[in-house]
Amino acid sequence: MRRFAKIALVTAFALAVVGGSLPAGAVQPPHEGTQNIKLLGNVPSSGFRDSDLAFDGKLAYAGNYGGFRVIDISEPENPQVITSFPCNGAQSDPSVYGGLLFQSVDTPQSHGRCDSTNVTASTPGMFEGIRIFDVSDPANPVHLRSVATDCGSHTHTLVPDGDRVFVYVSSYPLGAAALGPNCVRQEDGGGHNKISIIEVPLDEPTEATVSPYFLDEGTEWATYLGAFTFRACHDISVHTAINRAAAACLSEGQIWDISDPANPEFMYRYDNPNIRPENVDLFHSASFSWDGEVVAFGDESGGGGAARCVDPDDNQGRIWFLNLESGAELTSFKIPRSEPGTCTMHNFNFMPTRKGQKVLVSSSYTGGTTVVDVDALIGGASEADAEIAWFKGEGDNAWSSYWYNGHIYTNGFRGVDVLLLSDKVRAMARKLPMLNPQTQENLIG
């Protein structure tokens, strides 16, 4: 067993965390987990469904279904909300770059402005896609433009390229709520079958343009819920230092060459027989190790609405690790304990370690947050022995858990938690000037 692996269940607390730090010497609020990880601070939930995170310097941008929040994390034990910016439109995943913020909108809106309301896809003048904001003054975001994309924007990924940035927009027609405009068209092969690529000049972001990128013809047609048959991607991660993208395309993973970011080129696919659409298994997220050797694909089995961690030994809801160059499957991971709630591995990233150690931080909904030694897993260690730490706060339902500059930040039902990991790997991690978790710009090894 790893050092510090003894389970700690704290049942009493001296302070209910309503925002900011815990006083020195305060007992940790009720939680389960290992002794080497603790809660430093918390920003309570926005009151909407809280979604993804992005970071720029000492600021965190936390999305929610009603907009986004800008949070000062200069004192991680005392995070402070700078602004809570209302801008309706699920699921509101944010990315930041060059003083701009990009917001995904995948629910039909009455119009593209922030005071929109949810409508049906057939509503004249409705909007789905990407909103662009000027956040050079983080306390006063300014909406610059709304860029409509076919089938909306469930998630998006930034690809910086000099004086412009490309936005890879992932969307898919899975379920009635996702059936926005142009999700299924005969000219696209009868299914969505593509991503949208938005090109944004950084000095003139209102001049953004949109082009389609059609998926490889060999991409599997998958049928979900017995009714929706299509080819599409849920999320994409890029490593610009090696010109690679990892596309989580629901029933399969794909690797693309993005040497020309406006025109990705399909390289190979990862087809895992455990990912079965009839069971609502789907590749949801992807991430690269910072040395570019390993790529991880996560299966959001059950679509985030099922208990897929009850049996820690089955093959549903796992993260699968591949050798990037060869595509060979190396190992997999899911939390090594039975969790009866809504649970599957969800959003994750690798720690940027100086010597190439491969350590992953991941959310797992009601399973909380986990830290995993991927090198140990590849070397044959059990999941329990490879798990460095885990934390599950009272009422936890972690949507996103990421490592950033010495701490773990999570967003979910509890709002934004700031966690401190006490392990030797913490000292090995580099600090970054900014981080969009789906965009890795540095080769670190």
Sequence and secondary structure as in RCSB ss.txt:
>XXXX:A:sequence
MRRFAKIALVTAFALAVVGGSLPAGAVQPPHEGTQNIKLLGNVPSSGFRDSDLAFDGKLAYAGNYGGFRVIDISE
PENPQVITSFPCNGAQSDPSVYGGLLFQSVDTPQSHGRCDSTNVTASTPGMFEGIRIFDVSDPANPVHLRSVATD
CGSHTHTLVPDGDRVFVYVSSYPLGAAALGPNCVRQEDGGGHNKISIIEVPLDEPTEATVSPYFLDEGTEWATYL
GAFTFRACHDISVHTAINRAAAACLSEGQIWDISDPANPEFMYRYDNPNIRPENVDLFHSASFSWDGEVVAFGDE
SGGGGAARCVDPDDNQGRIWFLNLESGAELTSFKIPRSEPGTCTMHNFNFMPTRKGQKVLVSSSYTGGTTVVDVD
ALIGGASEADAEIAWFKGEGDNAWSSYWYNGHIYTNGFRGVDVLLLSDKVRAMARKLPMLNPQTQENLIG
>XXXX:A:secstr
  TT SEEEE   S   SSEE  TT    SEEEETTEEEEEEE   SS EEEEEEETTEEEEEETTEEEEEE SS
TTS EEEEEEE   SEEEEEEETTEEEEEEEEEESSSSTT  B  TTSTT EEEEEEEE SSTTS EEEEEEE T
T  SEEEEEEETTEEEEEEE    SGGG  TTSS GGGTSS  EEEEEEEETT GGG EEEEEE  TT   EEET
TTEEE   SEEEEETTTTEEEEEEBTEEEEEE SSTTS EEEEEE  TT  GGGT  EEEEEE TTSSEEEEEE 
GGGGSSB BSSTTSSSS EEEEETTT  EEEEE  SS B SSB   BEEE  BTT   EEEEE BTT EEEEEHH
HHHTT  HHHHEEEEEEETT  EEEEEEETTEEEEEETTEEEEEEE SHHHHHB   SEEBTTEE     
